[in-house]
Amino acid sequence: MVTARPLPPRVCDRPRRDARGQGRSLVRLRLGSRLRVAVADQRLLARVPATRTDLADTAGSPAARRTERLAARTLLRLLLADRLGPPAADTPIAVRRTGQPYLPQWPGIGISLSHDAGTVAAAIGVGVAVGVDVQSPVPAPPALLRRCCTPASRAALDRLPEAARGGEFAWIWTVQEACVKATGSGLAGAPWSIPVPYRRRAGRWADVCWVSLRGYSRLPVTVAWRDAVPGRRR
């Protein structure tokens, strides 16, 4: 059985750009010594040939969704090659019953992918489970805010113009989604019940640490992690 242990507070520091971390449409960041996350415009990654495995795995998806899925996987493979070397870049990607992706040949590496509205994100963790989520702004009616937000966050959102409210709510939702991705529970983990303070850049939920990448992405993106990789025995 895997036992999760809280990460030290210093790991929740502000992201640092990689030395090669930013092009016109791609940002790569480091969080502590074991995490890497990247965010990119999917059009940039369309120039990078997809692996045969990824082409086969995404063959049944609708065209638009397949393009985003391939771009997210390509971004993940760039991170893997950079952090672990070329052999890791071609490794198979499997999916657990909960929807969480993992690397069968690299059980000590946590991975996560996300894509929405032309933006893709990927994260890897050495010895840590990770979750990353991208979300374009969406309408946030009162019923949705009541379900997903704390009273304090809901009050702050209610004071915003409608357009700004959707953007700020998207940040909250990416935190909630990233956290349940990191635990491997997905929607069964009731992400809407996770308390997220208004405009907070970093925080904790249970044994999960999270950082929102404000200022690094055109769309809301959050990465979360916990000090255990599902399926890895200690």
N, C-alpha and C positions, 0 to 999 in steps of 0.2 A: 504494500500500500504506500502511496505517496503522501508524505506529510508536508504540508505547506508551512513555511516559516516567514514571519514578517521581514521585509527588507529594511535595512537601516535607513533612517530619515535622509541621509545625505544623497541617497540614490534618486530622490525625487527632485533633484536640482534642475535648473533650467537646461534645455537641450543645448548642445554645442554643435556647430557646423563641422562636418568632416572637412579635411583639407581640400578635398575635391568636391565639396558638398553642394555647390550650386551652379547650375547652368541657367539657360534662359527659362526652362520649364521643369527643372528637376532639383530637388533639395534632399540632401542626405544629412542625417543628424545622428549624434551619439548621445545616449543617456547612460551615464556611468560607464563601466568598462565592458559590460556584457550585452548591451542592447544597441541595435542599429535600427533606424526607421528611415524610410524614404517616401517622398510624395512627388508625383510627376503628372504632367499633362499626358494623357494617353497617346496623343498624336506624336509626341517625341519618341515614344517606345515602339510605335508602328514601324520604325526604320530598323529595329533590331529583329533578326530572324527568330521566330519562335521554335522551341524544340519540338521534335516529333511527338514526344510524350504529351506536351501541352496541347498541341494541335489535336491529338486523338482524344484527350480528356475533355476538350471543350467542343467537340464536333456536334453534339446534340443541342447546343444553345442557339437561340435566335441570333441573327447576325450582329446586331448592335451590342447585345450582352456578351457575345463571344469575343468581340473586339476588346471590350473592357476587361474581361477575364484574362485574355491573353496578355494584355498590357500589364495587369497586376502581377501575373506570374513572371513575366519578363523582368519586371522591377525586382521581384523577390530573388530571382536568380542572379541579378547583378549584385545584390547585397550578399548572397551566399558566396559567390565567387570572390568578392572583395574580402570577406571576413574569414572564409574557410578554405579558399583556394579553388582552382578550376574543377576538381572532381565533384565538389558539392553543387556546382551550377547545373549539372545534368541529372541530379538525383531525382528519383520518382517522388511525386507528391500524392499522398493518400488523404482520405477524409474519414473521420470517425462518424459514428451514427448521429452524433450531436451536430455535425456539420463543421467541426473543427479540423482544419488541415494539419498534417504532420508529415515528417520525413521518416519513413520506415528504416532507412539506412543510417540515419543520424538521430538516434533516440534522445540525445542530450540537447538537441536544438529545438527551441520553440519557434513557430512561425505563425504569421497571420497576414491576411490580405483583405483589401476592401476597395471598392470602386463605386463611383456615382457621378453622373453628369460630366463625364470626360476627365475626371480626376481619379487617379489610382494611388493606393498606398500599400506599403508592405513593411513588415517588421520581423526581425529575427532576434532571438535571445539565447545566449549560451548558458544553459542550465536554468533558464527561467521560461515559464509559459507566458506568451504574449497575446495581446489582442489589439487590433487597430481598426478604426472605423472612420469612414468618410461620409458626410451627409450634406447634401445641398439644402439650403433654406426651404422650409415648407410652411404652409399656413399653420398657425397654432391656435385653434379655437379654445374657448374656455374649458371644455370637457377634457381636451388633451392635456392642457396645463394642470388641471386638477389631478389627473391620473399620474403624470410624470414628474411633477415639480413639488418641492417643499413649499409650504406657505410663504416663506420669505422670498424664495426665487419667483414664485408665481406673482407676488405683489410687485416685484421689480419688473417683471416682464409686462405686467398689465399697464405699467406707466409708459411703455415704449410705443412708438408708432407701429402700425401693423407690419410694415416691411422689416423694420429692425427687430421686431419681436420674433419673426420667423427665423432670422439669422441667429439670434441668441439662443432660441430654443434648440436649434440644430447643434450648437455646441454642447448643450446639456445632454442631448440624445447621444452624441458620439461618445461622451464619457460613459454613459450607461451601457451602450452596446459594446464598447471596448472592454469594459470590466467583465461582462458575462462571456465575452470571447476568451478572455484570459483564463477564466475558470473552466472553460469548456462546456458550460451549461447552456449557452445560447438563450433563446427565448424562455426556456424552462426555468432560467434563473431570474425571471421577472425583472428585466432591466429597468422598467418604469418605476420600480420601488426603490432604486438606489438614490440616495439623497445627493444632490449636486448643488453647491452654493453658486449663486449668480456670478458670472464672469470670473470664477476662480480658474486659475491657470494650472494648478496641480493639487492633488489631494490623495486621500486613501478611502477605500471602502473595504471593510473586513481586512484581509491580508493582501489586498490588491492595491498597488500604487498606480496613479495615472497622471499623465501630463497632456494638456491640450496644446496643440502646436499653433497657437495664435501668433500671427506675424510671419509664419513660415508657409502658409498655404492659402490659396484663393478661396477654398471651401473649408468649413470646419473639419478638423481631423484631430482625433485623440488616440494616444497609445497607452495601453495599460499592461501591467505585468505582475506576476507573483513568483515567488521563489520555489517553483516546482514545475517540472515538465510532465504532463499526463503520460502514463505508460512507462515512465522511467523509474526503476526501483533504486532506492538508496541503500 
